[in-house]
Amino acid sequence: MNQLPQLGKMLVIAGIGIIFLGALFMLAGKVKGIGHLPGDIYIQRRNFTFYFPLATSILLSLVLSLFWWIFSKK
């Protein structure tokens, strides 16, 4: 029974994180360059298109890791 407040706090933090991530995805289409960085893999053939945002994924991972590191300190 003592763990319920901690679970509630964790769910609230997760919800705020999901809202932030959703807002980030909504704004990412409007920011020039996000999703089209050098290092993103884009292959287009006649009947085939392959796109893998490698550099964008690495950048997003670094930013999220930084936020995690900052907010997880006690």
Secondary structure, DSSP 4 states (H G I P E B T S, - for coil): -TTHHHHHHHHHHHHHHHHHHHHHHHHHTTSTTTT--TT-EEEE-SS-EEEE-HHHHHHHHHHHHHHHHHHH--
